[in-house]
Amino acid sequence: MIKNVVLDMGNVLLDFNPDVIMDMVCSSEEEKELIRRELFDSHEWLMSDKGEIKDRDKFDAVKDRIPEKYHDDLRKCVDGWSICMKPLKGAREFCEKVKQDGHGIYVLSNASDIFYDYFPKFLPLDFFDGVFVSSDYLMLKPDVEIYKTFLDKFGLKGSDCLFVDDREENAQGAIKAGMNAMQFTGNYQSVIDRLNS
């Protein structure tokens, strides 16, 4: 029986869409594509999620790959990207229902150190039974170790947990760690149905 729901954050609870900030600051599609590739889709982005660099260090880490004429816009994207982290429609209500129904509710997210700046605007951290941010532990999903470390930290059995992530590879990592898991495709009711099945 599933007792606990473990939720990814980006694109499960909050809408991670870098176009929001790039549409505000970039003047051309060429600039957007460059900043997307060299910042948002970069190895350095993963490094910050893994805690190997701080979020604020991304500018210095990638600026040499971007023409100087775009540096001001790059800086704005580095400093302001969290503006895009808005709640998905129905996310709060879903979390409240999970809790109301008596399930434990946890967050397990690949995220950088500024997670703690924007996420509490969605729901207070203490709403959840536990919050586990990858950059605090120097590991990333879908490495099996992150799920095992999460379970150990909160004293949970994998078989009692349903992990929900928008990325199939992350759901598969959870399954390898002994958890139940499903890929989120935008339908909170499907998660509720899985909990009740």
C-alpha positions, 0 to 999 in steps of 0.5 A, spaced: 500 500 500 502 506 498 503 511 504 507 517 501 507 521 495 514 523 493 514 529 488 519 532 483 518 540 483 520 542 476 514 541 471 510 537 476 509 542 481 512 549 478 512 550 471 520 551 469 520 554 462 526 558 461 522 562 455 519 566 460 525 570 462 528 569 455 522 573 452 523 578 457 530 580 455 533 577 449 532 581 442 532 575 437 531 568 436 538 567 435 540 570 442 535 566 445 537 559 442 544 561 444 543 563 451 538 556 451 544 552 449 549 555 453 546 556 460 539 552 460 541 546 457 548 546 459 553 542 463 554 548 468 546 548 469 547 540 471 553 542 476 549 547 480 543 542 481 548 537 483 551 543 488 558 543 484 557 550 483 552 556 486 547 558 482 550 565 481 556 562 479 553 560 472 554 567 469 562 566 469 562 559 468 558 560 461 560 567 459 566 565 455 561 561 450 557 567 449 558 574 445 560 580 449 554 583 446 549 579 450 553 579 456 548 583 460 542 579 457 545 573 460 546 576 466 539 578 467 537 570 465 542 568 470 539 572 476 532 572 474 530 565 471 526 563 477 521 568 475 519 562 471 517 558 477 510 559 477 505 554 480 502 549 475 494 549 474 491 545 480 498 543 483 496 547 490 490 543 490 493 537 488 498 537 494 492 539 499 488 533 497 494 528 498 495 531 505 488 531 506 487 524 504 492 522 509 498 520 505 505 523 507 507 528 502 515 529 500 519 533 494 525 530 491 528 535 486 534 536 482 535 544 483 540 549 485 541 553 491 536 558 490 530 553 490 529 555 497 528 562 495 522 561 490 519 554 492 516 557 499 512 562 495 508 556 492 507 552 499 511 553 505 517 548 506 513 545 513 507 543 509 511 537 506 513 531 511 520 532 507 524 536 502 530 533 499 534 538 494 539 535 490 544 540 490 544 539 498 547 532 497 551 533 491 547 528 487 542 528 481 536 524 479 536 519 476 542 516 480 539 510 484 543 513 490 539 519 490 533 515 491 536 511 497 539 517 500 532 520 500 529 514 503 534 513 508 534 520 510 526 520 512 526 513 514 521 511 508 520 504 505 521 504 497 515 500 497 510 505 501 512 510 496 510 513 489 515 517 486 512 522 480 516 525 475 515 528 469 522 525 466 521 517 464 529 516 466 528 519 473 521 515 474 526 509 472 531 511 477 526 511 483 524 504 480 531 501 481 531 504 488 525 500 490 520 505 489 513 505 485 514 511 480 510 514 474 511 519 469 507 525 470 504 528 464 500 534 466 494 530 469 494 530 477 487 525 477 492 520 474 496 520 480 490 520 485 487 514 481 494 511 482 494 512 489 487 509 490 488 503 486 
